[in-house]
Structures are given as C-alpha cells and as structure tokens.
Amino acid sequence: MDAAVGPASQTALVVMGVAGAGKSTLAAALAERLDAVFVEADDLHSVEAKAQMAAGMPLTDEDRWPWLARVAARARDERVEGRAVVVSCSALKRSYREFLTRVSGTELAFVHVHGTESQLAERIGARAGHFMPASMLTSQLATLEPLSADEHGFVVALELPVVDAVDRTLDYLKRNA
C-alpha cells in the first residue's frame, strides 16, 4: 500500500471513460496497490439496463440516475466505514461526475482513461462475455464530456502499461492532496 494515499486518504478514486478503455483493469490495480475496496459500477446496473445495452440501445439520463445513485452510495458506504475505495465507472458527463461527488458525500478524484476510437473499438472487439457490444462505442463517445480544467482529475492514455498508469495516478494524488 502507498501510505500517502492509502485508507487514511479522504479521496476516493473513480476511474472513468468509455467502454473498452481499460477502466476496470486500472481500477483493480489501483485498489490492490492502495489496499482499497474495488467497486465495479457495471455490477450495479439493473438487469433491465444491461439487457437494454446488450440489445444495442444506449441508456438515457433517466436510465442512468438510479445506477449512479447506487454507485455513489457504495462509495459513500465504503468511506463511512473508513475504507479507501476505487470505483470503475464510465462517468461520461460532467453532470454524472458532479452527482457522484454530491451523493457520495466524499471528495472524488477522476482518472479518465482515454484513447482513440480505433483503439477502443479494437479493445471492445477483443473482449469476451461483456454485455456492452462494440456498436455502443459511438454513442458513448458522443456522450463523453472530457474532464474540465476545474474538475479534480486527470487523463491517462489507455496505451500506457497498467503499472505506469497506477504510478501516474499515485503521483497525481500526492501532488493534489
């Protein structure tokens, strides 16, 4: 565990981005390094939302708010119990990120894993067993609102080796504690 940003840290991390960016891989590696709880937001989608996405139909904001509330509640619950938490969640819009921060009641730092459309499409095509089809990438990219300069977070390139992305995230947290 990295003592500077471990369980005593007041910051919870949200690894964000579109499908195929490697959010879950990076979030799990960060959680392991920080001795933190890893929360996979995809697991908190309703059965109906997963079926809708699997059918190639994008979720609407109305579909997403209950899911985002479950994600925020889980982050809040972990922090209330004194545990560090790393969440893998698309968090595509600024309003979603603001909602997650407000409802979780904790400071969130966002790590946006970003790549080109072709990189993302290749990654989505290579993964098996996920409910999100490659056809959904276009709608996710259209929905994506990159982090603004006034948001607590930074961008990491998806082609970075995971260990380097973890190190950059920890460096960011130390500099912005």
Secondary structure, DSSP 8 states (H G I E B T S, - for coil): --GGGSTT-SEEEEEE-STTS-HHHHHHHHHHHHT-EEEEGGGGS-HHHHHHHHTT----HHHHHHHHHHHHHHHHHHHHTT--EEEE----SHHHHHHHHHHHTSEEEEEEEE--HHHHHHHHHH--S-SS-GGGHHHHHHH-----TTSSEEEEETTS-HHHHHHHHHHHHHHT-
